[in-house]
Amino acid sequence: MNKFLAAAALVTIATASTAGSYAAPADPPVMAPVIIEEQAASSSSPSAGLVLGLTTLVIFSAALAN
C-alpha cells in the first residue's frame, strides 16, 4: 500500500511540474491550398450503376424464365 501511495505522489508531482511547459511553435504550419476539380461526366458511356442494374435485371429475368 505504501508503494502505491508513493507512486501516486510521484505521478502527481511529475504531472504538476510539466503542466505548463508546452512551448507553442513560433509559426503555424503552412499547408498547401486544396484545389477541387470537377470532372465532366461523359454522356456517351453509361454509368456503372446503370450497367449493374440492367445486368441484375437480365440475370433475374433469365432465372425466372427457366
PyMOL commands that set and color helices and strands:
alter all, ss='L'
color gray80, all
select helices_A, chain A and resi 2-17+48-65
alter helices_A, ss='H'
color red, helices_A
deselect
rebuild
show_as cartoon
